[in-house]
Amino acid sequence: MARIKGALMTRKRRNKTLKMAKGYYGSKAKLFKTAKQAVMKSGNYAYIGRKQKKREFRRLWIARISAGCKANGMNYSTFINGLKKAGVNLNRKMLSEIAIADPAAFTALTEQAKAALK
């Protein structure tokens, strides 16, 4: 019986890595060994970036809400505490959108939060 060699699968695996490294600078896009290292590193960066993206957006939403609260004579932490006590279940993304798009509605929310704290 003939021995089966792994040339086809090896070539496929290498081409897949080189395809992923397309557009990289210099030998990182051409040579398998350096391409493999660059693809692994970029995969790690992508994994970390997906986590950081969530943090960054939350920080942005909080900054927007805080700015809206300060315009209505309140700070962020008391506003969130007041909303929780008032039973308003809106997430930070929606609160930031309201603060930008509809300042009158956001003012009503701050009044509701102030009333719940008294």
C-alpha positions in Angstrom: 0.0 0.0 0.0 1.3 3.5 -0.9 2.2 5.9 1.8 -0.1 9.0 2.0 1.8 12.2 2.2 0.5 15.4 3.7 1.5 17.8 0.9 -2.1 18.8 0.0 -3.2 19.6 3.5 0.0 21.3 4.4 -0.3 23.6 1.3 -3.9 24.4 2.1 -3.0 25.3 5.7 -0.1 27.5 4.6 -2.2 29.2 2.0 -5.0 29.9 4.5 -2.4 31.6 6.8 -0.9 33.6 3.9 -4.4 34.7 2.8 -5.1 36.0 6.3 -1.8 37.9 6.2 -2.6 39.6 2.9 -1.8 43.3 3.1 0.8 43.0 5.9 4.1 44.8 5.5 7.0 43.1 3.8 7.8 39.5 4.4 4.9 39.1 6.9 2.6 38.9 3.8 4.9 36.6 1.8 6.8 34.1 4.0 4.9 31.5 5.9 6.9 31.6 9.1 6.6 35.3 9.6 3.1 35.4 8.4 2.0 32.8 10.9 3.5 34.8 13.7 1.9 38.0 12.5 -1.5 36.4 12.1 -1.3 34.9 15.6 -0.4 38.3 17.1 -3.1 40.1 15.2 -5.6 37.5 16.4 -4.6 38.3 20.0 -5.0 42.0 19.3 -8.4 41.4 17.8 -9.5 39.3 20.8 -8.4 42.0 23.2 -10.0 44.7 21.0 -13.4 43.1 21.2 -13.3 43.3 25.0 -12.0 46.9 24.9 -14.7 48.0 22.5 -17.4 47.2 25.1 -15.5 49.2 27.8 -14.9 52.2 25.5 -18.6 52.4 24.5 -19.7 52.2 28.1 -17.3 55.1 29.0 -18.7 57.1 26.1 -22.3 56.6 27.2 -21.5 57.5 30.8 -19.7 60.7 29.6 -22.8 61.7 27.6 -25.2 61.0 30.4 -23.0 62.9 32.8 -22.9 65.9 30.5 -26.7 65.8 30.3 -27.0 65.5 34.1 -24.7 68.5 34.7 -26.9 70.6 32.4 -29.8 69.7 34.6 -28.0 70.4 37.9 -27.3 66.9 38.9 -24.3 64.5 38.9 -24.2 61.1 37.2 -24.1 58.9 40.3 -27.1 60.5 42.0 -29.0 60.5 38.6 -28.5 56.7 38.2 -29.4 56.1 41.9 -32.5 58.2 41.5 -33.6 56.3 38.4 -33.1 52.9 40.1 -35.2 54.1 43.1 -37.8 55.5 40.7 -38.0 52.1 38.9 -36.9 53.3 35.5 -35.1 50.5 33.8 -33.2 52.1 30.9 -29.7 51.0 30.0 -26.9 53.5 29.6 -26.9 53.3 25.8 -30.5 54.4 25.6 -30.0 57.1 28.3 -27.1 58.6 26.2 -29.2 58.5 23.1 -32.1 60.3 24.9 -29.6 62.9 26.3 -28.4 63.7 22.7 -31.6 63.4 20.7 -34.3 64.6 23.1 -33.0 66.9 25.9 -36.6 67.6 27.0 -37.2 63.9 27.7 -33.9 63.7 29.5 -34.8 66.7 31.7 -38.0 64.8 32.6 -36.0 61.8 33.6 -33.7 64.0 35.8 -36.8 65.4 37.5 -38.2 61.9 38.0 -34.8 60.9 39.5 -34.8 63.9 41.8 -38.3 63.2 43.0 -37.4 59.6 43.8 -34.5 60.7 46.0 -36.6 63.0 48.2 
